[in-house]
Amino acid sequence: MLSDRLKRPAPEVSLDAIASLIETAGKHLERSENELSFGGTAGTTTRIHACLQNHQPEDGPIVNASIKTETDLPELRSASGGSWRDVIKDDRSMACLNMFSALSALVRDDKTETFKLVSRVSVYEGDEEAWRFYVGLIAFGALLHVTAFRQGVADLYKTQIPPEAGTIAIPATTEQCRWTGEDFAGAQQVMEQMGVCANASEGGLTAEFPWDRGSWSAARAFVTGERKRTSLLRMSAKERHPALGNGLFCRLELPLSLSDEKAAELAFRLNLAEYRAIDSPPFFGAWCCPFGEDHPTYVCFFPNFLHGSRTAATLATWILHRTQQVRMWVQTRTV
C-alpha cells in the first residue's frame, strides 16, 4: 500500500531508545520484553507495546512490528472537572473533541466502556532512517499527548486545569514557528514529483489528492465542467496549540457529504481502523468531525521541537497515502 519511499527503513525492533528518552524526562518505567509503561499526569497510565508482526504485504517489504501507544483516561479526572462520560456523550461529541488530540486519537473501548488516547507506527524491514525519527516521535508523543488533549478540551469548555505533578516542560512553545517557506517549498516539490497538485507559501501548503478516478484539482471543474472530487490537505505554520505552543498544523478534508451522525460514526471507525492497521502510514493524529461539518477531517499538530528539514514533506507524503488508504476502505466498506 505504501510507496518504496515510505518503506525505506526497519531495524530489529527495540524499545531501548524510546525508554531512554522517557527516563530522561524523569519518568519511572516498568518494562517487559515488548512493552514499556509509566504513570503520567491526571492519574493516567501509558503503555507502549511492540506488536511483532512479520507481515508481508503484497507490494512491499516486511512489516517487522507495529508500535502502539495507548493511555487510559481515568473515570473521574476529565479536563472539565467531571467524568469523561459527562463530556463524551456519543460519537458526535467524541468526533468533535478529537480536534484537540494533536499526536494521538481519542477512542472508546466498547468492551470495557473506557476511553483511551492512542497512536501507532508500523516499522518496516530495513528502514533505519525512519526508525530514528519514529523513536523521538513515539517517546514525546507518549509523554505529551495527555497534556495536549486535556488542555484542548479545557479551552473548548473555557475551564482551567490545575498544575499536575510530573508535567513535562515543553521546549520552544513561544518561539516563532520553525516551519518556514523553505520547508513548504520542499514539500511542494515532493508532492509534484508524485503527481499531486500543490501550492506552497511562506505560511503553509495546500495539496489536492485524487479521490475520484482521474481527478487532479477541483479547479478543473471550472474549465472542463466535469466535477471530480479531491481531498484537500492544508498545512499551516500560523496555528497555535493551547498546550504545545507554536508548530505545524495539518488538516485533511475528505470530499464526502454525510449527515452529522454518519460523519461522526465514520470518524470513530477510521480512528480504530488506523490504530489496528499493520501496513499503513504512521498514525499520529486523529479523525474528527467539527460541529457544522458534514465530513470526517484528519488533524495532527507537530510542535516546534519536532521540526526537521524534511518533516513537512514527510507528513504530506504520509497524508497522501492516508487518503489512498481511506478511499479504499470507504469504497470497499472495510470500515
N, C-alpha and C positions, 0 to 999 in steps of 0.2 A: 504493500500500500504506500509506503514512504519511498521517496526517491533515494538514490545512492548517496546524494549529498547529505541527507539527514542521517544515513546509516553508516557513516564513515567509522565511528569508534565503538568498541566494547571489550573491556578487560575482564579478567577474573573479578567477579563482583565481591567487594569487601566493604564493610561499613566502617572500617577503622578511621578513614579520613573524615567521614561525617561525624563520628564520635569525638574525634579530636577537636573539631570546631565547636561542637556543642559544649564540651567540657571547658574549653577556653572561655566560653560565655558564662561560666560559673554554675552550670547545671550538673547535678548528680545523676549519673546514668546507671540504669540497670541493663545488663547485656546478656543475650544468649547468642547462639551461633548466627542466627539470621535476623535478630531483632534488637533494637535499642528502644528504651522507654525512659521518660523523665517527667517529673511534675512541673507544671507551668503556672501561669497567672490564673487567677479566678478559680482555683481548685481543679484545674484541668490536668489530664494525663495524656501525653503524646507518645505514640508508638510509630517507629519507622521499621518497616518489615521488608526484607528482601525475599520476594517470592520467586524461587528458582523455576525457570520455565523450560529452557532448552527447546524453544518453539521455532520451527522452521516455516516462515511464510512462503507463499508461492513465488514471490518475486524479489527476494532479498535475503540478507544474512540472518543468522540465527539470533533470536531474542534470548540473551542469557538470563535475564531476570527483569521483573517489574519491581521497582522500589516504591512502596506505598506508604504514605504518611497519613495518619488519622489521629484526631484529637477529639475525645469525648467532651461534650458540653454538659456540665453538671446541671441537675434539675433546678436548683434554686438560685443560680448566680448569673442571670441574664444581664445584658447591658442596661435594660430599663428598670432593673431592680427586682424583678419577679421571676417567675418560672419561664423558661424558654417556650413552654407550651402556651403561655399567655400571649407571647409575641408571634409565634409561628402557628397560626391557627389552621392553615391549609396550604396547599401547593402554591396558591396565588401569593400569599404573604412571604413564603419561602423564596419564591422566584424573584420577588422584589428585593428582599434582604440580601440576596446574592450579589447585588450591585456593589457591595462593600467588602467582598471577600478577598480581593487583591491577588493572593498567591494560592488560594485554595477554594473549594466549593463547600457550601453547606448542603448536607444530605440528611435524609431521615432513614434510620434503620427500622423498617416496619416490624421486624421480628421482635426487637427489644423496645420499640417505641422510644428510641433515643435519637438525639441529633449529634452529628459529627461534622468536623471540618476535615476535608480530605484532599490529597493531591497524589499524583502518580507520574513516574517516568519509566519508560522501557529502555533497557540497556542492551545494545546490540554488540554482537561478537566483533572484536577488533577495533572498537571505537574509543580509543584512549582520549582523544582531544575532547570529545563530547562529555566523557565521564568526568574530566577535570572541571568542566563548567557545571555539571549536574551536582557535584559534591557540595559546592557552596550554595547552590540554589535549594537543594534539599535541606541542608542544615539551617540556613537562615529562614527559609520558608517555615520550617517546623518551629523555630524559635519565635517567629513574629506573627504568624497568621491569626492567632487568637487575639492578640492586641489590635491588629488591623481590623478584624471583623467587629470586635466589641466597640471600638471607637467609632466605626462607621455607623453601627446601629444606634449608638448613643447620640451621634449627630442627627440621625433621622428623627429620633424621638426627643431631641433637644434636652438631653439629660447629661449629667456629669458622672464620670466613672472615677471612684476614689482610687488613689495610688495603691498599687499592689506590690507586695514584696516579691522580689525576683524579676521585676520587669527589666527587659533588656534595653540598654541605651541604643538608640538607632542613629548611626552616623549620617551626616550630610543632609539632614532633613530640611534645613533652611537655606542651603546653597542653591544657587540658580540651577535649574535643570541641566544635568550633564549631557543630555542628548541634544545635539545641535543639527543644523542643516547638513553638515558633513555626514552625520550618521544616516539621515533620511535620504540623502542623495545616493549613498551606498546601498541602502535598502531598495530604492527605486531601480537602480541598475540591476540588482539581483532579480527583482520581480520581472523586469522587462526581458531579461535573459530566459525567464521561464514562460514568456508569452503573456504576461499579465499587464493590463492597463494600470499604470501607477503614476502618481504625481507627488513630488516632494517639495517641501518649503522649509524655511528656517525653523518653523514650529511644529512640523509634523509630516505625515504621509497619508495619502489616501490610495487605496488599491481596490480594484473590482475583480472578483474571482468568478469564473463561469459557474452558473447553476444549470441553466438550460443548455442543451447541446447547441454549439455554435455561437454562444454568447461571448461577448468580449467587454462591452461597455454599454451602460444604459443610454448613453448619449447617441448611440447608433440609431435608436428608435426615431430620433428627430430627422435622420437622413433617409433611412430605409423604410420607415413606417412599420417595421417588423419588431415587435416587442419581445426580446429575450432577456430573461432575468439574470442578474448577477448579485452575488453577496458583496457587501461593502465593508472594507476594513478602514478604520480611522485610527491613526497613531498620533498622539498629541504630547508635546512637551510642556503644555500650559496648564495641565490639570494637577491639582494638589490633593494628596490623600490626607484625611484628617489625622491619621496616626503615623504614616510613613513619610509624610512631607512631600517634597518635590520628586518627580521621576517621570517615567514613561507610562502613559495610559493607552491601552489598546481596546478597541471595541469593534466586534464583528457582528454585523446585522444580516440575518437571513432574509431572503426575498419571499417570505411567506405571509399570508393574511389569514389569521386564525381568530377564533373567539378568545377572550381573556382566559377562560378556563382551559381551552386546548393549548394555548401558547404556554401557560404556566405548567401544564402537565408535561408538555414536550421538553421544556427546560429541565424539569425534575428528572425525566428519564434520560436526557442527554448527560447530565452530571453523573448519574450512576453508570451509564454505559462507558463514559470516558474513564471513570475510576477503575472499572473492571476490565478494560481493554488490555490487550497484550501488544499487538503490532500496531502502534498508534503514536501520534506525536505527544510530546510531554504535556501533561495536564496540570498547569499551574494557573488557575483562574477559575471562572465559573460561568455556567449558562444561567442567565437571569431573564426576567421579563418585567421591566419597569411598568408601573401603572400607566395606562393610556396607550400602550404599545400592543400591537397585535402579532408579534413575532418574537421568538427567542433571540437573545443577544448574548454573545460571549464577551466577557470582560476580563482583563487582568491588569495589574499595576506592578511595575518594577521600580523600586525606589532607587535613588541616586547611587547608592553604594554598589548596586549590581550592574552599573554601566560598564560596558566593554566596547571595543571598537566595532564589533560585528553584531552586537546584541540586537539592534533594530532589524537588521537583515535576517538574523536567525529567527526572531519572533514572527516576522512577516512570513517566513517560509513555513514555520510550524502552523501558522493560522491558515495559509493556503492549503496545506494538507489536511488540516482540520475540516475545512469547508468540503473538500472532496470526500472525506470520510463520512461526514454528517449527511451530505447529499445522498450517498449510497445508503446509509441507514434509513433515511426518510423515504427514499424511493422504494426500497425493498421492505419497508415497515419492520426493520430489525429492532427499532426502539419503539 
